[in-house]
Amino acid sequence: LMNIQRQSSLTKANITLEVPFGIWRQINSGGSTPQARFGHSLTLLGKKLILFAGAGSNLLLNDAAYLNVDTFRWTKLEPSGEPPEPRAQHTATIFAQKYIAVFGGRGFMLDNSFFFLDIEKQLWSRYRPQHYDAAPSLRHGHSINSIANQSKLILFGGAEVNSETGALIINDNQLYSFELNCGTLEIQNLSSNLNNHCSWKRIHVSGDIPPPLCGHTTIIYKNNLFLFGGFNGLNSISDVYKLDLTTFVWKFVEVCGEKPPSLSQHTAILSSNFMIIFGGRAINEGKETCSKETYALNLEKMEWQKRNSDSVAALRSSGWSDGATAEPPVRILHASECISNRMFIMGGRDNLQDEFGKKNCLSDSWTLDIDVPSAPVSISFRKTTPNQTEIFWSAVNGAIDKYLLEMCELDTNNWQIIYEGKSTNFLVDNLQSTKIYNFRVSAKNYFGFGIGLTTIKIMPAALNNLKNNNQKLEDFIKISNSEIEAADAI
């Protein structure tokens, strides 16, 4: 007999990291890989990272695809309905927990319609504002965030181009909300229900209201909207503002630490208690520079930290192996998302010009470790004899350096490392057949070992008897409590 127990922890402990930077790794994705582009959007919905539109080298796009974040394979989407016109520098946000909401952008013959993509039905629907005095004008370089269980969208900032002069017009510093006024949308007739149950509203705000901006970033943390950077029509800025989403009072935030330069057209994600930004460009007094640096703002301490690539290089030279040898080059107008314990960036445009004066359009993808890895989902055993067993476990979704397998005898808590490496299985021998052993596995990256552990208890002799008697494991697990107690007493 044996006592078998399985415990799986998929949720990490609520900890505060002090250094949110790890290793950049270039991703070689498969499938229907999208073409190079900038000004596109990435939106994470479940296990699918939805790519939409952007500008290629010579044309505007309105194609859609998704990346499976487990396999890193692209699949092209061909939805029906009323798709958005080709555009770039738009926003794409989750709405009502199942739709990708697309608004604004730069393109030809665009208006201020909202478009909604139902991923399950592969269907586009269009919302035309009913009350034009409450709806924001067409714009690009704005920000939209989802709040209130994804039933409300908050829009700030943006710019438009004067069709006659080509001059950039920074729209306004008003705050707008797009709200779902009923519990759910009827899937059968999404378009009409959007018009019947959704509406734009202009929100009254007070406090330290930011200036009109475009190319800024916003994230939501603890019922506050944090804004960083942007372009005010003359220069980029490096200011941080906080909006209380209950009172709608803006506050200018005093920050410390190693601050980023004035930036616009960068990207930002939220991970734990950090707003992490990458790339972007600084425009000051007509001079332009582009960045490839990564910064993080600790939203509890209001302290900036800059990723030190020199310290990472020193770590590598000391013998730490991570399989990564390069880092992403400078870029603007790229897209990013937070996937598990990684920041994911794709595409964009660099600051280099070809012989015709055009900027290079990028197609590469990168991930940055920003947290410890999660735990393996499962751990099990096979090929068991009285003195050995093979332990195997599921691969962790994320960039890791190695796995750590530990073992101890029951009730001793004397854990011993028996394997360190990148394999997901290990043959354990020299076991005593009548003893009960605990096994646990964790994954390690730049930050250390993951918090979550998966444990399993086995008795080799019992497993061997099970195999010899041709008894099914599923039946064996159903042994009575008295038999379990007897196994524990051996």
Phi, psi and omega in degrees: 000160175210162175249116181247129178227140177236132175228128181235124179250112179258354183249127180281156177294155181277088182243164176247117179280147177264330181232103188270022185242138176233234188245133170282137177224130177282138184258129173259089183278159181242190179080210181277076186297128181292157178286165178299145183194166172218163181070020179269182178230150172232131182224124182271123177229102185066236179265007183248129175258109189271123175259135176220134166058211187108183180243130173273196182296322186228005184205159173274150185240156168219030178279163179224146178205166174225149177255123173287116188285351174273320184256346185055046174243137180270143174230129180284138176257141177227067183289153176265191178094214183248090185285159175293152173292158177306141185195167175216161181059036174268186169235151177222120190224148176290134179226136179054030171070358183214355183247150171261116183262120183249129179222142170071197180121171174259134180181196181251134175058041177269157173229190184265034174289154172255139178241142183231125180255118173273108185295319181296317183270353183054055187221129173268140172228152185241136175247121175257127183304139179269331182237095190291340178288338182263342185274145176290151176288166175301138182201166173224165180069020178270182174229145174225133177235148180263131179225180176053056180057036176066022177257002178218138178244137181247125181246138174220141169072196181119173182214164172222162182254129176296120186296337182266317185260341183079005181286147178276127180247116176282119194299290185191179173241030174286157174248130181240151173233141172247118192239144173269117187265011176221175185294310181219162173267137175288119185293328186296328182221067188299317187300312181291326179289328174300313181291330183275330191238004179234153180200152172274144175221146174264127185264132176282126180237163178215183178091211181276076186291129179297158175288165172303132186220156166221160180071017177272178174228150178223142173223163181244130180216122178050054176062024174233142174260121180256131181244136176228138169068199181119174181242129185260010181106337177239313184221159167283157177235165178236021183283156174240131176236152178233131178246120174287119186278002172262313182264343184056046174254124177278147176220130172286130187259126173277123183241162178228186179091194180273094188285149173287162174289174174297127187222151167216166180056031171265186172231160180217144173229164173253129174221121183055238180255026183238138163263117185251127181242152179217143172070204179103177178226150178250129177239113181221119180054040176084352179266137185238132173227151179245156188241151169234019184269158178241131178231156177224135175256117175288111187283353173270321182261348186054049182234129178275145171228140176255137177291127182263100181293335179294321180291326176293319178297321178294323178296319178296316182293340179278357176115357178287124185256126180229353177079005181246137183234353184225172178224155183294141178284177180302149177195156172226164176055030173274184177229150181216160176209163174260117180242109181056241182257031183222148166268129181247127175236151181213138169067206183111194181224137178267187184256015180265145181246143174275188185293343178262005178085007180272147177279149179288135178262133189255151178233000187284158178232143182220153171234149178236123174298129179229005180196167175295154180291157173284173181278153169302143182290326184215156174217140183209194186215161177197170178053048185269134172238177180302338185237003179205159175206150176259121178264133176223155186214163180285146178290143180278135177282100180151166179282122181229161177268318180192168173256154177234119177253128182236158182216147171207158175284153183305134175070007180266331184057024179259079186286135178235136177285124180246348178203137170224124180171187184262355178288159177251023174206157180202134179270118181260126179237185182059033176275151173269124195297333185261002179266155177258131184242144170261139173232142175214153183224145176217165181246153183232138169227202183305327185277344184124196183277144177299152183285316183290138178231147174249127184243155178212143178245132179221155170239112186306316183297318180296319178295321179295319176298321178301315181294318182294329181270005180054033179272141181285143179299321181299322178288324184292326180294338183274017180297155187288163180299323180294324178291323177297315180298322178296320179295320179295332185276352182295000000 
